[in-house]
Amino acid sequence: QVQLMESGGGLVQPGGSLRLSCAASGSIISINVMDWYRQAPGKQRDLVATITSGGTTNYADSVKGRFTISRDNAMKTVDLQMNSLKPEDTAVYYCNMKLLANVPGSIRYLEVWGQGTLVTVSS
């Protein structure tokens, strides 16, 4: 069974920084796209940043220039460095991976979500 475990959330003052990490475990063959999403209270879950297996990145306009996504293929991890945080960045942040995994009897392409980590930006 494939699982994602996030860490690094917490409370930070406006203008501060946080680094989120997400580690995948299980019978993983390869990981294609790694994403970070976020969901603020009462709002839909939105894509924040994407990184492909080749290292190509893409960001939501609201975080461009402030957030940086990176990955370590060997460790099966994806990080999100968040700088110059604003109160409107407050949300639960979710890691998402699209990957090939060995499940009993077959190889399958899966989309897997982490459990979410809360980021609160407040003075």
MARLUM-964446 format. One record per residue (C-alpha): x, y negated, z; residue in three letters. Coordinates in Angstrom, 2 decimals, decimal comma. Layout:
+---------+---------+---------+------+
:      c1 :      c2 :      c3 : resn :
+---------+---------+---------+------+
:       X :       Y :       Z :  ALA :
...
+---------+---------+---------+------+
//
This chain:
+---------+---------+---------+------+
:      c1 :      c2 :      c3 : resn :
+---------+---------+---------+------+
:    0,00 :    0,00 :    0,00 :  GLN :
:    1,31 :   -3,42 :   -0,96 :  VAL :
:    1,18 :   -6,20 :    1,60 :  GLN :
:    2,21 :   -9,85 :    1,71 :  LEU :
:    3,29 :  -11,48 :    4,95 :  MET :
:    3,49 :  -15,27 :    5,22 :  GLU :
:    5,31 :  -17,34 :    7,81 :  SER :
:    6,35 :  -20,91 :    8,48 :  GLY :
:    3,12 :  -22,79 :    9,00 :  GLY :
:    2,53 :  -25,18 :   11,86 :  GLY :
:    1,95 :  -28,75 :   12,94 :  LEU :
:    4,08 :  -31,51 :   11,44 :  VAL :
:    3,91 :  -35,30 :   11,41 :  GLN :
:    3,26 :  -37,23 :    8,21 :  PRO :
:    6,48 :  -37,57 :    6,25 :  GLY :
:    7,87 :  -34,38 :    7,74 :  GLY :
:    8,87 :  -31,09 :    6,14 :  SER :
:    7,95 :  -27,44 :    6,43 :  LEU :
:    9,13 :  -24,32 :    4,66 :  ARG :
:    6,72 :  -21,47 :    4,04 :  LEU :
:    7,91 :  -17,96 :    3,25 :  SER :
:    6,11 :  -14,91 :    1,91 :  CYS :
:    7,54 :  -11,39 :    1,80 :  ALA :
:    6,12 :   -8,45 :   -0,11 :  ALA :
:    6,36 :   -4,88 :    1,07 :  SER :
:    5,25 :   -1,51 :   -0,25 :  GLY :
:    5,89 :    0,58 :   -3,34 :  SER :
:    6,57 :   -2,34 :   -5,67 :  ILE :
:    8,14 :   -1,80 :   -9,08 :  ILE :
:    8,32 :   -5,40 :  -10,23 :  SER :
:    6,74 :   -8,76 :   -9,47 :  ILE :
:    5,58 :  -10,98 :  -12,28 :  ASN :
:    4,09 :  -14,25 :  -11,09 :  VAL :
:    4,29 :  -15,59 :   -7,55 :  MET :
:    1,95 :  -18,40 :   -6,50 :  ASP :
:    1,07 :  -20,53 :   -3,53 :  TRP :
:   -2,53 :  -21,63 :   -3,09 :  TYR :
:   -4,14 :  -23,73 :   -0,39 :  ARG :
:   -7,62 :  -24,18 :    0,96 :  GLN :
:   -8,62 :  -27,20 :    3,01 :  ALA :
:  -11,67 :  -27,01 :    5,32 :  PRO :
:  -14,87 :  -27,07 :    3,30 :  GLY :
:  -13,06 :  -27,02 :   -0,03 :  LYS :
:  -12,22 :  -24,45 :   -2,67 :  GLN :
:   -8,89 :  -22,64 :   -2,85 :  ARG :
:   -6,56 :  -24,48 :   -5,22 :  ASP :
:   -3,32 :  -23,50 :   -6,93 :  LEU :
:   -0,35 :  -25,45 :   -5,55 :  VAL :
:    2,70 :  -23,96 :   -7,25 :  ALA :
:    3,67 :  -21,09 :   -9,55 :  THR :
:    6,95 :  -19,38 :  -10,37 :  ILE :
:    7,34 :  -16,73 :  -13,06 :  THR :
:    9,73 :  -13,80 :  -13,07 :  SER :
:   12,00 :  -15,86 :  -15,28 :  GLY :
:   12,06 :  -18,76 :  -12,85 :  GLY :
:    9,73 :  -21,14 :  -14,67 :  THR :
:    7,85 :  -23,31 :  -12,19 :  THR :
:    4,66 :  -25,33 :  -12,33 :  ASN :
:    3,06 :  -27,59 :   -9,73 :  TYR :
:   -0,24 :  -29,25 :   -9,01 :  ALA :
:   -0,05 :  -32,97 :   -9,70 :  ASP :
:   -0,72 :  -33,72 :   -6,06 :  SER :
:    2,51 :  -32,04 :   -4,91 :  VAL :
:    4,90 :  -32,74 :   -7,78 :  LYS :
:    8,16 :  -34,20 :   -6,56 :  GLY :
:    7,44 :  -33,20 :   -2,95 :  ARG :
:    7,11 :  -29,40 :   -3,01 :  PHE :
:    9,56 :  -26,84 :   -4,41 :  THR :
:    8,77 :  -23,18 :   -5,04 :  ILE :
:   11,56 :  -20,60 :   -5,20 :  SER :
:   11,85 :  -16,83 :   -5,28 :  ARG :
:   14,29 :  -14,07 :   -4,45 :  ASP :
:   13,54 :  -11,08 :   -6,66 :  ASN :
:   15,82 :   -8,72 :   -4,76 :  ALA :
:   14,21 :   -9,56 :   -1,42 :  MET :
:   10,69 :   -9,78 :   -2,95 :  LYS :
:   10,10 :  -13,16 :   -1,35 :  THR :
:    8,72 :  -16,51 :   -2,41 :  VAL :
:    9,24 :  -19,76 :   -0,51 :  ASP :
:    7,55 :  -23,14 :   -0,61 :  LEU :
:    9,61 :  -26,09 :    0,59 :  GLN :
:    7,26 :  -28,94 :    1,46 :  MET :
:    8,67 :  -32,42 :    1,95 :  ASN :
:    7,09 :  -35,83 :    2,54 :  SER :
:    3,99 :  -34,14 :    3,87 :  LEU :
:    0,72 :  -36,06 :    3,97 :  LYS :
:   -2,43 :  -35,51 :    6,03 :  PRO :
:   -4,19 :  -34,40 :    2,85 :  GLU :
:   -1,76 :  -31,46 :    2,62 :  ASP :
:   -3,48 :  -29,98 :    5,66 :  THR :
:   -4,83 :  -26,57 :    4,66 :  ALA :
:   -4,44 :  -22,84 :    4,96 :  VAL :
:   -1,71 :  -21,83 :    2,52 :  TYR :
:   -1,93 :  -18,46 :    0,79 :  TYR :
:    0,72 :  -16,50 :   -1,05 :  CYS :
:   -0,36 :  -14,59 :   -4,18 :  ASN :
:    1,61 :  -12,13 :   -6,27 :  MET :
:    0,83 :  -10,29 :   -9,50 :  LYS :
:    2,88 :   -7,13 :   -9,58 :  LEU :
:    3,38 :   -3,56 :  -10,69 :  LEU :
:    3,11 :   -1,02 :   -7,91 :  ALA :
:    3,29 :    2,70 :   -7,41 :  ASN :
:    0,00 :    3,83 :   -5,97 :  VAL :
:   -0,75 :    7,50 :   -5,41 :  PRO :
:   -1,06 :    9,11 :   -8,79 :  GLY :
:   -0,43 :    6,10 :  -10,98 :  SER :
:    1,31 :    2,80 :  -11,66 :  ILE :
:   -1,03 :   -0,15 :  -11,38 :  ARG :
:   -0,96 :   -3,90 :  -12,00 :  TYR :
:   -2,24 :   -5,55 :   -8,84 :  LEU :
:   -3,05 :   -9,03 :   -7,62 :  GLU :
:   -2,27 :   -9,26 :   -3,91 :  VAL :
:   -3,01 :  -12,03 :   -1,37 :  TRP :
:   -1,41 :  -12,85 :    1,92 :  GLY :
:   -3,44 :  -13,52 :    5,05 :  GLN :
:   -2,78 :  -17,27 :    5,00 :  GLY :
:   -0,80 :  -19,62 :    7,20 :  THR :
:   -2,14 :  -22,90 :    8,58 :  LEU :
:   -0,33 :  -26,16 :    7,86 :  VAL :
:   -1,53 :  -29,20 :    9,79 :  THR :
:   -0,13 :  -32,64 :    8,99 :  VAL :
:   -1,10 :  -35,09 :   11,71 :  SER :
:    0,38 :  -37,69 :   14,00 :  SER :
+---------+---------+---------+------+
//
